[in-house]
Amino acid sequence: MRAVFDGSVVRPPYAGVQLSVLAEMRAVAECLGDLSGCRFFGVDEALAGVVRARGGRAEALPAPLARTAWRVLWQQLVLPGILHRGGAQVLHALAYTAPRRCPVPYVLNVHDVIALDRPEFCATANRLHMRCLLPSSARRAAACIVSTHYVAERLQARLGIPGPRIHVLPLGVDAAHFAAAAPRPRLECLREGRPYLLFVGNLEPKKGVGTLLDAYASCAAAEHLDLVVAGRAAWTCAEVVARLRPWQGRGRVHWLGRVPGEHLPGLLQHAVALIMPSLEEGFGMPVLEAMAAGTPVIHSDHPALLEAAGGAGMPFGVGNATALAAAIDTLHDDPSRRADLAGAGTARAALVPWRRWGEGAVAILREVLARG
């Protein structure tokens, strides 16, 4: 298979979609086996080693492509030439868009359609990029890969993509990585042995951090549990940042900023619960990561999060701070419920290894290639 994998969206600091794309490319590389004739763009050092060990070409992209405008120009003007000159048979575009003049059939990963459905949740550059290129990219794709039935339904309703061209492949998790015993992180702000609730994610409008802070400030458990917020300040988050620094409400809230990936398993394993209060999502990777770590998960009942959790989490109404506060108090007061959720989560995470995603993606690529 002479395939090109466009992971140009990947750039440090890795988060969200970038982490998913890296994991997806690794899963495909491992499932394809022999990568002779394959080129991967947008890799990190670890993935580059995997690709080259299997005979493929792994290429990091120039630093200027970290900026959205330059990356768009590279994809639209440079990538078609790479495909043509290299004799590529198929392109796998791993994040939302593909070249308008693509000389080969392509498979497109659509992680969500939030920029079209809820543009107020997106950064300006992202909103403009998606409006200009996502609709045409999805309509021209030989196949679209989405991570939830919710996104599949939105893709059909919003862009009219025929159902047979949409393939639902739930994202995976490296369960062994998150389950391997890791020490509790030493945090100056968090007293040794002090139990804590955890939020992981960028501070951006769709994440519902304001709902979480309202709920924490009103729940009785705040007297006994700290709240740790792990994530960088992203776009349109000035109000949330002002509330976090310094925290003036009930209990104690610690904002860590971005946490390096190697510290995440320990942070998850020692939390009383992970809370994912998202107002909008395409999937929700922290849900599976916490479950793999053996940590109970409280999440909003957004359709994408319900699919990601697979019934192994504790849902509450989207944007309902009162319901979230009640869920926190219930979990704090009921150790048996915490144990049941932890067990159910561990079983759920075991069902969705990344290899399952990779095998599904490879089958779709082979089908597109066979159709020419």
C-alpha positions as CSV (number, residue, x, y, z in Angstrom):
1,M,0.0,0.0,0.0
2,R,1.5,3.3,-1.1
3,A,-0.3,5.5,1.5
4,V,0.3,9.0,2.9
5,F,-0.8,9.9,6.4
6,D,-1.5,13.6,7.0
7,G,-1.1,14.3,10.7
8,S,0.0,17.9,10.1
9,V,-2.3,19.0,12.9
10,V,0.1,17.5,15.4
11,R,2.3,20.1,17.1
12,P,3.5,20.6,20.7
13,P,2.2,21.1,23.3
14,Y,0.2,18.0,22.4
15,A,-3.4,18.0,23.6
16,G,-6.9,16.9,22.5
17,V,-7.0,16.2,18.8
18,Q,-3.2,16.1,18.5
19,L,-2.9,13.3,21.0
20,S,-5.7,11.4,19.3
21,V,-4.0,11.8,15.9
22,L,-0.7,10.6,17.2
23,A,-2.3,7.5,18.7
24,E,-4.3,6.9,15.5
25,M,-1.2,7.0,13.3
26,R,0.6,4.7,15.7
27,A,-2.3,2.2,15.7
28,V,-2.4,2.2,11.9
29,A,1.4,1.8,11.6
30,E,1.4,-1.2,13.9
31,C,-1.6,-2.8,12.2
32,L,-0.2,-2.3,8.7
33,G,3.0,-4.1,9.6
34,D,5.2,-3.4,6.5
35,L,5.2,0.3,5.8
36,S,7.3,0.3,2.7
37,G,5.8,3.0,0.4
38,C,4.1,4.8,3.3
39,R,4.8,8.3,4.5
40,F,3.7,9.8,7.8
41,F,3.7,13.6,8.3
42,G,3.4,15.3,11.7
43,V,5.0,12.6,13.8
44,D,6.7,12.9,17.2
45,E,10.0,11.1,18.0
46,A,8.3,8.0,19.4
47,L,6.1,7.5,16.5
48,A,8.9,8.2,14.0
49,G,10.8,5.3,15.6
50,V,7.9,3.0,15.1
51,V,7.4,4.0,11.5
52,R,11.0,3.8,10.4
53,A,11.5,0.4,12.1
54,R,8.7,-0.9,9.8
55,G,10.2,0.5,6.7
56,G,8.2,3.7,6.4
57,R,9.1,7.3,6.1
58,A,8.4,9.6,9.0
59,E,8.7,13.3,8.6
60,A,8.3,16.1,11.1
61,L,7.0,19.3,9.6
62,P,8.8,22.7,9.7
63,A,8.2,24.8,12.8
64,P,6.2,27.5,10.9
65,L,3.5,25.0,10.2
66,A,2.5,25.1,13.8
67,R,0.5,28.2,12.8
68,T,-2.9,27.3,11.3
69,A,-2.5,29.5,8.2
70,W,0.8,28.0,7.2
71,R,-0.5,24.5,7.8
72,V,-3.5,25.1,5.6
73,L,-1.3,26.4,2.8
74,W,1.0,23.3,3.1
75,Q,-2.0,20.9,3.0
76,Q,-3.7,22.7,0.1
77,L,-0.7,23.6,-2.1
78,V,2.3,21.3,-1.1
79,L,0.7,18.0,-0.1
80,P,-1.0,17.4,-3.6
81,G,2.4,17.6,-5.2
82,I,3.9,15.1,-2.7
83,L,1.0,12.7,-3.4
84,H,1.5,13.0,-7.2
85,R,5.3,12.8,-7.3
86,G,5.4,10.0,-4.8
87,G,2.9,7.8,-6.6
88,A,0.6,7.6,-3.6
89,Q,-2.5,5.4,-4.0
90,V,-4.5,6.7,-1.1
91,L,-4.4,9.6,1.5
92,H,-5.5,9.3,5.1
93,A,-6.2,12.9,6.3
94,L,-6.4,12.5,10.1
95,A,-7.9,15.8,11.2
96,Y,-11.0,17.4,9.5
97,T,-9.6,18.6,6.1
98,A,-7.9,17.4,3.0
99,P,-6.6,19.1,-0.2
100,R,-9.3,20.5,-2.4
101,R,-7.4,19.2,-5.4
102,C,-6.4,15.8,-4.1
103,P,-5.0,13.5,-6.9
104,V,-5.9,10.3,-5.0
105,P,-8.9,9.0,-3.1
106,Y,-8.7,9.8,0.6
107,V,-10.1,8.8,4.0
108,L,-11.0,11.7,6.3
109,N,-11.1,11.7,10.1
110,V,-13.8,14.0,11.4
111,H,-13.4,14.3,15.2
112,D,-16.5,16.6,15.6
113,V,-18.5,19.3,13.8
114,I,-18.5,21.7,16.7
115,A,-17.1,24.5,14.6
116,L,-20.2,24.3,12.4
117,D,-22.8,23.5,15.1
118,R,-21.5,25.6,18.0
119,P,-19.0,28.2,16.5
120,E,-19.1,30.2,19.7
121,F,-17.1,27.4,21.4
122,C,-14.2,27.7,18.9
123,A,-11.2,29.9,18.4
124,T,-11.6,32.3,15.5
125,A,-8.9,30.7,13.3
126,N,-10.3,27.2,13.9
127,R,-13.9,28.4,13.2
128,L,-12.8,30.0,9.9
129,H,-10.6,27.0,8.9
130,M,-13.4,24.5,9.5
131,R,-16.1,26.6,7.7
132,C,-13.9,27.0,4.6
133,L,-12.6,23.4,4.3
134,L,-14.5,20.9,6.4
135,P,-17.7,20.7,4.3
136,S,-16.0,20.2,1.0
137,S,-13.4,17.8,2.5
138,A,-16.1,15.6,4.0
139,R,-18.2,15.6,0.8
140,R,-15.3,14.6,-1.4
141,A,-13.9,11.9,0.9
142,A,-14.2,8.3,-0.2
143,A,-14.9,7.5,3.5
144,C,-15.2,9.5,6.7
145,I,-14.1,8.1,10.1
146,V,-15.8,9.4,13.2
147,S,-15.4,8.3,16.8
148,T,-19.1,8.3,17.9
149,H,-22.5,7.7,16.4
150,Y,-23.4,11.2,17.7
151,V,-20.8,12.7,15.3
152,A,-21.9,10.4,12.5
153,E,-25.5,11.7,12.9
154,R,-24.3,15.4,13.0
155,L,-22.2,14.8,9.9
156,Q,-25.2,13.4,8.0
157,A,-27.5,16.1,9.3
158,R,-25.2,19.1,8.9
159,L,-23.4,18.2,5.6
160,G,-25.6,15.5,4.0
161,I,-22.9,12.9,4.0
162,P,-24.4,9.5,3.0
163,G,-24.5,7.0,5.9
164,P,-22.6,4.3,4.0
165,R,-19.6,6.6,3.7
166,I,-19.4,7.2,7.4
167,H,-17.6,4.7,9.6
168,V,-17.8,4.8,13.4
169,L,-14.6,3.7,15.1
170,P,-14.5,4.5,18.8
171,L,-11.2,5.9,20.0
172,G,-9.0,3.6,22.0
173,V,-6.9,3.8,25.2
174,D,-3.5,2.3,26.2
175,A,-5.0,0.6,29.3
176,A,-1.7,-0.9,30.4
177,H,-0.1,2.5,30.5
178,F,-2.7,4.1,32.6
179,A,-3.1,1.1,34.9
180,A,0.6,0.6,35.7
181,A,1.1,1.8,39.3
182,A,2.3,5.3,39.4
183,P,3.2,7.5,42.4
184,R,1.0,10.3,43.6
185,P,2.3,13.5,42.1
186,R,4.1,15.8,44.6
187,L,2.2,19.0,44.2
188,E,3.2,21.9,46.4
189,C,-0.4,23.2,46.3
190,L,-1.9,19.9,47.4
191,R,-1.2,18.7,51.0
192,E,0.2,15.1,51.2
193,G,-2.7,12.6,51.5
194,R,-5.4,15.2,50.8
195,P,-8.1,13.6,48.6
196,Y,-9.0,15.4,45.4
197,L,-11.4,15.6,42.5
198,L,-9.8,16.0,39.0
199,F,-10.5,17.8,35.8
200,V,-8.3,17.2,32.8
201,G,-8.5,19.3,29.6
202,N,-7.9,22.7,28.0
203,L,-9.7,25.6,29.6
204,E,-12.1,26.5,26.7
205,P,-15.8,27.1,26.5
206,K,-17.0,23.6,25.4
207,K,-15.4,22.0,28.5
208,G,-18.0,23.4,31.0
209,V,-15.4,24.3,33.6
210,G,-17.7,27.1,34.9
211,T,-20.3,24.4,35.6
212,L,-17.7,22.4,37.5
213,L,-16.7,25.4,39.6
214,D,-20.3,26.3,40.4
215,A,-21.0,22.7,41.4
216,Y,-17.8,22.4,43.6
217,A,-18.5,25.6,45.4
218,S,-22.0,24.4,46.3
219,C,-21.4,20.7,47.2
220,A,-20.9,19.6,50.8
221,A,-18.0,17.4,49.8
222,A,-15.9,20.5,49.1
223,E,-15.1,20.5,52.8
224,H,-13.3,17.2,52.4
225,L,-12.1,17.1,48.8
226,D,-9.9,19.5,46.9
227,L,-10.4,20.2,43.2
228,V,-7.4,19.9,40.9
229,V,-7.7,21.5,37.4
230,A,-5.1,20.2,34.9
231,G,-5.1,22.0,31.6
232,R,-3.7,25.1,29.9
233,A,-5.6,28.3,29.4
234,A,-6.9,28.1,25.8
235,W,-9.4,30.5,24.1
236,T,-12.2,32.6,25.5
237,C,-11.4,31.5,29.1
238,A,-10.7,34.8,30.8
239,E,-13.7,34.4,33.1
240,V,-12.7,30.9,34.2
241,V,-9.1,31.9,34.7
242,A,-10.2,34.8,36.9
243,R,-12.2,32.5,39.1
244,L,-9.3,30.0,39.4
245,R,-6.6,32.5,40.2
246,P,-7.0,32.9,43.1
247,W,-10.0,30.7,44.1
248,Q,-12.3,32.6,46.4
249,G,-15.1,30.0,46.9
250,R,-15.7,27.1,49.2
251,G,-13.1,24.4,49.4
252,R,-9.7,24.5,47.7
253,V,-9.1,24.6,44.0
254,H,-5.6,24.1,42.5
255,W,-5.0,25.0,38.9
256,L,-1.9,23.2,37.6
257,G,-1.8,24.4,34.0
258,R,-0.7,21.9,31.4
259,V,0.5,18.6,33.0
260,P,3.2,16.6,31.2
261,G,1.9,13.3,29.8
262,E,4.2,11.2,32.0
263,H,2.5,12.6,35.1
264,L,-1.1,12.0,34.0
265,P,-1.4,8.3,35.1
266,G,-0.4,9.1,38.6
267,L,-2.7,12.1,38.8
268,L,-5.6,10.0,37.6
269,Q,-4.9,7.0,39.7
270,H,-4.9,8.9,43.0
271,A,-8.0,11.1,42.3
272,V,-11.3,10.3,44.0
273,A,-13.0,10.9,40.7
274,L,-12.4,12.4,37.3
275,I,-15.1,15.0,36.4
276,M,-15.8,15.7,32.7
277,P,-18.5,18.4,32.6
278,S,-18.4,19.1,28.8
279,L,-21.1,21.1,27.1
280,E,-20.0,19.8,23.7
281,E,-17.7,16.9,22.7
282,G,-16.9,14.6,19.8
283,F,-15.6,11.8,22.1
284,G,-13.8,12.6,25.4
285,M,-10.4,10.8,25.8
286,P,-10.0,11.6,29.5
287,V,-13.0,9.4,30.3
288,L,-11.3,6.3,29.0
289,E,-8.0,7.2,30.4
290,A,-9.4,7.6,33.9
291,M,-11.3,4.4,33.6
292,A,-8.2,2.6,32.6
293,A,-6.5,4.1,35.7
294,G,-9.2,2.6,37.9
295,T,-10.7,6.0,38.7
296,P,-14.5,6.6,38.9
297,V,-15.8,9.1,36.3
298,I,-18.6,11.7,36.6
299,H,-19.5,13.1,33.2
300,S,-22.2,15.2,31.6
301,D,-24.9,13.3,29.7
302,H,-23.8,14.7,26.4
303,P,-24.4,12.0,23.8
304,A,-20.7,11.7,22.8
305,L,-19.6,11.2,26.5
306,L,-22.4,8.7,27.1
307,E,-20.9,6.7,24.1
308,A,-17.4,7.1,25.3
309,A,-18.2,6.0,28.9
310,G,-20.3,3.0,27.7
311,G,-22.5,3.1,30.8
312,A,-19.5,2.8,33.1
313,G,-19.6,6.4,34.3
314,M,-21.9,8.5,36.5
315,P,-23.8,11.0,34.2
316,F,-25.5,14.3,35.1
317,G,-27.4,16.8,33.0
318,V,-25.3,18.9,30.7
319,G,-24.7,22.3,32.2
320,N,-26.6,21.5,35.4
321,A,-24.3,22.5,38.3
322,T,-26.9,21.4,40.9
323,A,-27.0,17.9,39.5
324,L,-23.2,17.7,39.3
325,A,-22.9,18.8,43.0
326,A,-25.3,16.1,44.0
327,A,-23.3,13.5,42.0
328,I,-20.1,14.6,43.8
329,D,-21.7,14.3,47.2
330,T,-23.2,10.9,46.4
331,L,-19.9,9.6,45.3
332,H,-18.1,11.0,48.3
333,D,-20.6,9.5,50.7
334,D,-20.8,6.1,49.1
335,P,-17.5,4.1,49.0
336,S,-19.2,1.1,47.5
337,R,-20.5,3.2,44.6
338,R,-17.0,4.4,44.0
339,A,-15.7,0.8,43.9
340,D,-18.5,-0.3,41.5
341,L,-17.7,2.6,39.1
342,A,-14.0,1.9,39.2
343,G,-14.6,-1.8,38.4
344,A,-17.0,-1.0,35.6
345,G,-14.6,1.6,34.2
346,T,-11.7,-0.8,34.1
347,A,-13.8,-3.3,32.3
348,R,-14.9,-0.7,29.8
349,A,-11.4,0.5,29.0
350,A,-10.2,-3.1,28.4
351,L,-12.8,-3.3,25.5
352,V,-11.3,-0.5,23.5
353,P,-7.6,-1.0,22.8
354,W,-6.0,1.2,20.2
355,R,-5.3,-1.9,18.1
356,R,-9.1,-2.2,17.5
357,W,-9.2,1.3,16.0
358,G,-6.1,0.6,13.9
359,E,-7.5,-2.6,12.4
360,G,-10.8,-0.8,11.5
361,A,-8.9,2.1,9.9
362,V,-6.7,-0.2,7.9
363,A,-9.7,-2.2,6.6
364,I,-11.3,1.1,5.5
365,L,-8.1,2.2,3.7
366,R,-7.9,-1.2,1.9
367,E,-11.5,-1.0,0.9
368,V,-11.0,2.5,-0.6
369,L,-7.8,1.4,-2.3
370,A,-9.6,-1.6,-3.8
371,R,-12.3,0.7,-5.2
372,G,-9.6,2.8,-6.9
